């Protein structure tokens, strides 16, 4: 197997008739999916998604791929192909279009509709190209064929990329549900046909590579949802992804059967379900929907609320309900159903929401105690099926954390793909397909770009470290005034602490240390305010560590008087 190296060089020039593949996100992480294909100086981008921040990234709203690798070559991009409409595949498109607004965006009808609704909020009108399964069309030197795949959102696509360098199959996110709710199957016949043609490189979804067997069918959830509705005392609150149209359809069907009205809560839920309903992907029975302002007029035992927040997002409707920070007040007669899986990294936030809801007496139904969600990603049995069916010359696992990529690579080896033809890459690693062989040739920058409010890319790892220190250890500020010529102390030190667990009066004993250190420095001829600031920081930091075993942020301010 080809393994990434922490000190890979810059990639060489792409050989003639070679195809270059660079993932700018989605390898070694769940989210931020973005892959760049390059042939003969032209570029094709597949997906452009976001990653959602974790607790060690305080204040961050979204994490984008780093566009630096393609920034000065955006005029060479033939198209941005979106495999489906999840945020981790389309969420960064608005930020990419800021760099080149006329980039052609290709995707299925629903995917483009969800994107256009999102771009309206950014006041961007995209140039779109609608494609569907069975289509085959060129984008510059890239001959693309689109195949249907089953996923947890309708209208998902896989794409076969043909160039003179070879045939590449990119599965996108997929599973092989044989009884999908919308009847749209993964095109296994198409995969097999491409395998017979000769796939030079397979890029395949790795998210569930560690899970044995086959994913449970979505149809198996219907009876469980019906049972939750049948046994609920009063209100039912369902939390799911704002893009999970199939799950919302099951909730609507159960509501009709139980004589309940439905209300969508949350901007993204209202927006996406409106798009799905308009395009015919969501069947909304007549007179079942109500507006939030009508909720007080409907008996609680005749009401269903559908909202976001199944991942414990702090500002989501469900999290605010759990924290008593929402106009909808949870009671002991409510039933809350979390119809989603736990995205890795969100376990703590989700458990906090479950505990918060339970505190107010609600009955909480979740994946841990009922079959209310099945994954949208193929398990190991399905991945083996695809590997055996396509028989690729080379294999590169994509879309997953390190453990998922490694597990998928082992599955590929079991099917007979030689170790030297299995490429395990990470974000920024450059893979070239030349003469039928895929290999790692270098690396390019592919770090995190943070969105914080209106700023994009201005938050750095250093500033995040400062935020973590402030949040965990607090800060101590010290203000001193010194003579501008002699450097002698003439005012202060004045010390204040916030969040450090130290009372301001406790600093009296360190003031003498500061005065002594500054006096000694002055005697040695030190009158530079920067040097004095560092001296004050060291003195206070040492004292705090000795007495409190803490490391707060220490902010010295030396003023010349």
Buried (B, 14 or more C-beta within 10 A) or exposed (E): BBEBEEEBEEBEEBEEBBBBBBBBBBBBBBBBBBBBBBBBEBBBBBBBBBBBBBEEBBEBBBBBBBBBBBEEEBEBBBBBBBBBBBBBBBBBBBBBBEEBEEBBBBBBBBBBBBBBBBBEEEEBEBEBBEBEBEBEEEBBBBBBBBBBBBBBBBBBBBBBBBBEBBBBBBBBBBBBBEEBBBEBBBBBEBBBBBBEEEBBBBBBBBBBBBBEEBBBBBBEBBEBBBBBBEEBEBBBBBBBBBBBBBBBBBBBBBBBEBEBBBBBBBEBBBBBBBBBBEBEBBEBEEEBBBEEEEBEEBEBBEBBBBBBBBBBBEEBBBBBBBBEEBEBEBEEBBBBBBBBBBBBBBEEBBBBBBEBBBEBEBBBBBBEEBBBBBBBBBBBBBBBBBBEBBBBBBBBBBBBBEEBBBBBBBBBBEBEBEEEBBBBBBBBBBBBBBEEBBBBBBBBEBBBBBBBEEEBBEBEEEEBEBBBBBEEBBBBBBBBBBBEEEBBBBEBBBBEBEBBEBEEEBBEEBBEBBBEBBEEBBEEEBBEBEEBBEBBBEBBBEBBEEEBEBBBBBBBBBEEE
